Amino acid sequence: MKKLLLLSVAVFIFFGANAGNKIKCYFNTPVDTTASAGVNAVYLNNCIADTLTAYLNRAKYSIDICIYDFEKTYSYNIATLDTTFAPEVAKAIDSAYERGVKVRIIYDSSNANTGLQLLDTGIHTMGSPQGSAYTIMHNKFVIIDAGSPDHNDPIVWTGCLNWYYEQWNWDYNNVIIFQDSALSSAYTAEFNMMWGDTGINKNWATSKFGQFKTDLGMHTFYIDGNLVELYFSPSDGTDSHIQSTIETANKDLYFGEYTFTETTDANDIIAKSNAGLTVYGINDSYSNSYYPTEHFTPDLAAHFKVYTESADTLYHNKMLIIDPSDTCSDPMVLTGSHNWSSSANTKNDENTVIVHNASIANQYLQYFMGSFNNLPGSTVTLPAYNCEAAVAPTKVLPNIAVTDNFVVYPTPSDGKIYLAYQLSSAQTVSMDIYNVTGQKVASLISDDLQYAGRHTCNYTLGTPGLYFVRIIAGNELFTRKVLIAE
């Protein structure tokens, strides 16, 4: 029997904050807008390359490109299509260079990167080092106008998309774009560490790739009032952040992975399924050959599907969607170049973003459903879309689930939060508040022996951000999330 019993709960609907115009996401395969919570996901049918070209054409000062694979040809014998996309992107890069924009390109030297042959020979490029100490430079990001005096100019384009025809138009991929000077500065710092310099000329003497990189410490950002986390591999321990993101799920979880070999990640997902959460996943068959689907049965069974990789199509995403059906929780999306593998975590150059936003999470859910429901015999059954939160401690509802035993409200909040709990017997209680980095920011109760019955308190958090309120009563521990809006 749980020692903490809910004082009161009322159902209250929070409509997730819109991401505004500063965070946008796009998908290159069909989406299912029947799951839309108000903003329809955007399927760019054969025109993601056009979208990138449009952003490149806006550049005024600088373009930094970090790309794993940029090819001008296909892996197919379709000669008539051989020049469909590469020239338009290459021409946009050349056009920027010709009008005086500083252009720098880092690429993975284990790939041919034949798209570079289409560029002006004056553009500065750098191939990643090879050898036993390195694996691959696997990033796929573009930074535009990071140093612009106009804070509306800087753009970061990232996601899981490589630059060749199949990836743009056939393979399952997602792109996310941020308009933010602080985030673009963090990406630029990572680029400069690999480049070895802040200027136009690369410096091999100071350049750092792979396991030789260091954590630059720039991980949390607020864009349009939304928390965005950023992690680079292998310096930032990205897999630990994947695991902690999985562990925050309260209601539903969806994942889509090209390579998935991390057992701890899988076990965390299985634990969520066993706890009664709605869990669905898609994996590409490339990984399935050495990471069997049986690992996910019987717990996920029909909710886990393998996309059978063919000669012309891959399921190439690296994404995780948390609680899109519970806007009162902390809906979020994790995406980027980082496959869920040991190499990605410990050797490869990768980037991962975690966006805390209900609208973005819902748009990725629409994308996931469009993919999952397209697989034979597959249908996503969503949990009820609502927000369960306490409004005031005035009514006790029967048969409250264990996950609702301790309430913190409202969330989002303008700063002042209220907390409510009830003890079934006298207990020693502690209550603390932590920020997203794990730092304790407040201690509300410290080893206080409290009587059985109703208890309430309140606290004001002055700094916007995501916080975690933890209460320990006897030997039971409960944690709740609360978002303080700007």
N, C-alpha and C positions, 0 to 999 in steps of 0.2 A: 504494500500500500504506500503510495507516495505521501510524503510528509507535507508537501505543499498542495493545498487545494485552492482552486481559483476562487477569488473573492467574487468577481463578476466579470461578465463579458457581454458585450452587445455587438451585433454585426454592424459594421460601418464600412462604406465603400470609399476608397481613395482611388481616384483615377490617376494613373501613373503620369508623372511629369513628362511632357514632350521633350524630345532632345533638341528642339529648336532647329536652327539652321546650321549649327556648328558641329553636329555629329550626323553623318549620313552613312547608310549601308546599302549595298547593292548586291544582287545575286544574278548569276548567269544561267540558272535553270529555273523552271517554273515554280511559283510560290502558291500557297493555298490561302487565299484571303478570307475564307470562311472563318478563320481563326482570328481575324483582325479585331483589335480592341479599339480601333479608331483611326490608325494610320496604316494604310496598306503597304506591305513590303513591295519593293520595286524590283521587278524582273527585267533586266536589261538584255533583251534578246539580240545576241550577236552585236552588241554595241558598247561593251565595257571598254574596249580599246578606244572607241570614240570619246568616251567620258574621260579617260586618262589624257588623251590628246587635248581635250578642252582645258583641263587643269594646267597642263604643260604650257599651253599657249597663253595662259594668264601670267606666267612667271615674269617678274620684273628684275630681280636681283640674283637669285641663285636657284639651282636645281641640284640636289644630291640624290643619286639613285643607288640603291643597294639591292642587287637582283641576283638570284641564284642562276636563272636560266633565261636568256634572251636570244631567241632563235629567229632567223629569217626564213627557214624552211620547215617542212613538216616531217613527221615520221611516216607519212603516206605518200604514195605516188600520185598526187593530185596536182599536176603541174600548173593547171589553170588557176588554182587557188593559192599558189605559192607566194604571192606577193599581196595577199589580202590585207593583213594587218601590220606587218612589220614596217613598211614604208611610212604609214601615217604617224606612228609613234616616233620613229626615227626622224622623220621630217620635222616634227614638233620640237624634238631635242635640238636638231640642227638649227632650226629657226630661232630658238632661244639663244643658242650660242652666237649666232650671227648678229643678234641685236644687243649683244654685250652681257648676257646673263652668264654668271659663273656656273659652269657645269662640271660636276665630278661624278664618276661612276665607279663603284666597286662591284665586281662580279666574282662568281665562283669559277676558279680556273680549272676545275675538273670537268666542266662542261665546255662545249665548243663556243657557245655564246656568239654564234655567227651574226646575230643582229647588230653587234658592234661594228661589223664591216660596212654597215649602211651609214655610219656616222662620219662626220667630218674628222679627219685625222688629227686636227688640233685639239679635240676634246680630250681632257685628261681622264685616264682610266687606270684601274688597279685590279689585278687578279689576285685572289686570295692565295696565300702560301700553301703548298702541299708538302706532305711528308708524314712520318709516323706520329708526329705530335699534333696533327690536325686531322679533321675529317672534312666537313664542308661548310662553306659560307652560304647559309640557307635562307637568309633574309629575303623579303620581297617588299621593300618600302621605298617611298619617294618623299623627299622633303622639299617644299617649295617656299622660297622667300622667308626663311627662318629669321634672317636678320633685318627684315623690313621695319622701318620706323612706324609703319601703320600696323597696329596689332591685329587688324582684320585680314592681313595678307597671308600670314604663315599657314601652310597646309601640310598635313601628314596623310599620305595614302599608304595603307597597309592591308594585310589580310594574308591569304594563302595562295595567291595567284601568281604563277610564273608567266613569263612573256613569250608565249607562242600560241599558234592558232587554236590547237585543241584545248589549251588551258583557258583561253578567253571565251570560247564558244561552246565547247562540248563537255569538258570535265566539270564536275561539281565543285564550285568555288564561291567564296564570298569576299567582298571588299568592304572595308570600313574607312571613312575619311573624316579627319578632324580638322577644324579650323581653329587653331589655338597656338599662340606664340610660345607659351611655356612648354607644352608638349613637343612642339617642333624643336625647341632648344635642347630638350633632353635627347631626342633622336639625333640631332646634329652632334651632340657631345659623343654619342656612341659611334657615329660615323667617323668623327675626327680621331677617335682612339684607334680605329682600324686604319684610317688614312695616314695617321702619324703626324698630322699637322692640321692647323685651322685654315691654312691657305689653299691656293689652287694646286700647289705641287705636293705630291705624296712624299712621305719620308719613311723609308723602310727601317731606318735605324730606331725610330720611336714607335713604329706601328705595332699594334697588338691585335691578334685574332685568337679565337677559340679560348682554350684554357689559360691563355696568358692575359686575357682581359681582366679588368677590375670592375667591381660594382661602383657605379658612379653615384648611387644613393638618391637618384631622382625617380621616385616611384608613384607618388600620388599627385593628382591634378584635379581641378574643378573646372569643368567645361559646361557652360550653360547651367551651372548649378549642380551638375552631375559628377559624382566621383568617378575618375578614370585611373586605373592602376596600370603601370608599365613595368615590364620585366624583360631583361635581355639575358640570353643564354650564352655561355654557361656560367657567367659570373654571378647571377642573381638568384640561383636556386629556384628556378621557375617551377619545377615539378612540385615543390612544397606549396607553392601558391595555387597550383591546379588542385592539389588535394584539399587545401583549406577552403577553396571555392566550392568544391563538391560538398564539403562538410557543412556549409551554410544552408544547404537546401532544406526547406521546410515542407514543401508541398509537391513540386514536380521538378524533373531534371531530364534533359535531353542532350545527347552527345553525338557528334559526327566526326569520325577520325579516319584519316588515311592510314597511318601507322600507329598501332596501339599495342605496346608490349610492356608497359609498366604495370606490374601486378598490384602495387599498392593503390594506384588509381582505380583499377578494376574492383578491388576489394572494397574500396570506399563507396563505389557506385552500387555494388551488390548489397552493402549494408543499408544504403538508403532504400533500395527496393524492399529488402526484408523488413524495414521499419514501416512500410506501408505507403511510401511515396510513389507517385506515378513516374516511372522511369522508362525511357525509350532510347535506343541507340542504333547508329548505322556505322558499319566498319567496311573498309575496302578489302577485297579478297587478297590484296597484296600482303597484308599483315596476317590474314587468317591462316596462311600456310605455316606460320610458326607461332601463332597465338590463337589456339582453337576457340571456336565459338562455344564449345562445351563449357568453357570457364564461366559463361554467363547463364548456363542452364542448371537447374530448372527455374532459377529465380527470375530471370528476365525472359527466357523462352521466346514467345511470339513477339515480345517487345524489342528484341535485338535482331537486326537484319544485317546480312553481309551483301554488299554490292559486288556483284561478280565483275571484276575488272576484265575489260575486253581490249581488243587491239586499238580501239579508238576512244574509249571513255574510262576515266578514273573517278572514284569518289575521293576528292582531294582535300576536303575540309579538315580543319583542326579546330573544332569549336565545341563549346559547352554552354548550355542555356540553363539558368537556374531560376526557379519560381516565377515563370511568366504568368502563371495563373493565380498568383497571390501578390498583388501590388502592395499589400501591407507588410510583406516580408522585405526582401531586398532583391528584386529581380535584377539579373545581371547576365552579361554575355562575356565569355572568354573566347578570344580568337587570335589568330596570327599565323606565324610560320612554323611554330613549335609542334612537331608530332609528339605523341606521348610515348617517348622512347628514351632509353638511357643515353644514347648518342646525342639526342637533342638537348638533354639536360646537362650533360657533362663535357661535351666537346664542340658541338656545332654552334655557329653564330646564328642566333634566332631572336625574334622579338614576339612578345605576347602582350596583349592589352585586355583589361577587364573593365567593362563599362557597366556601371551601376545605373540602370535606367529602365523603367518598365516598358516604355514604347519601343526601345531598341530590342529588348528581350522578346517582346511580342512579334516584332518584325522577323527576328531570327526564328521564332517558333513557326511562323507562317512558311518560312523557307524550309525548315526541317520537315514540316508536314507535307509540303509539296514534293519533297524527295521521298520520304518514307511511304506515303500513300501511293506512290508510283511503282513501288516494288511489289512483286506478285504476292497476293494474299496478305497485304499489310494495310492496317488502318490504325491511326492514332486516335485513341479515345481520351479526350482531355478531361481533367477534373473540373469541377465547377469553378468558373472564373469569378472570384470575389476577393474581398479583403476582410479578414477577421481581426478586429481590434477592439480593445476596451474603450468605451467613450466615457463612462463614469461608473464608479463602484456602487450601483444601485440595485442590480438584479442578479440573482444567482441562477444560472441555467443548469439543469441536471445533466449527468453523464458527460461531463466535459472531458475531452481527450487529454492525455498526459501532456501533450505539446502545448496546451493552453493553460497550464497551471500557474503561470506567472506572466503578468501583463505589464507592458510599458506602452504608454500612449501619450499624445498622438505621434504617428510617424507617417510622413515627414512632420517635423515640428519646427517652430520658429525659434526654439531654444529651450523653452520650459517643458519638462517631461514629468509625467505622473506615473507612479509605480504602485501596483496593488498585488497583495498576496494574502493567503490565509494559512495558518498553521493548525494542523489537527491536534497537536500537543505542544507543550513547551519545548522550544528548540533553541540552540545557539545559532545565530544568524550572522552572516557577513554579506555585504553587498558592495560591489565595486564597478566602476565604469572604465572601459579600455578604448583606446582609439584603434585604427586599422593596423597600426604598426605593432600592436601588443603592449603599448605603454599605458600604465594605469594613470588616468587623469583625475579620478576622484574616488574617495572611499566614503560611502554613505553610512555603512554600518560595519562595525568591526567586532566580531565575536561577542555579540550582544545576546544574552539569554532573554528570549521573548516568550510571552504567554501564548497559549492557544487562542486562535481567533483571527479577526480581521486586522490587517496592518496596511497602512498607506504612507507614502512619502512623495516628495517632489524634489526636483533639482533643475537648475538652469545651466545649460552648456552654451558658452558664448561663441565658440568657434564652429563654423559650418563643417559638416563632414559626417562620416559613418562611425557610429560607436556601438560597443557591445556592453550590455549591462549583465553582470553575472551575480547571482545570488546563491549562497550555500546555506542550506538549512539542515542541520544534523549531518548526515552523510549523503544528502542529495544536492546536486548542482544543476542549475538552470541558467541558460543564456538567452538573451533577447537582443535583437538589433534595433537601433533607432537612428534615423537620418535627420540631421539638423540642416535645414535648408538655408541658403544664403538669403 
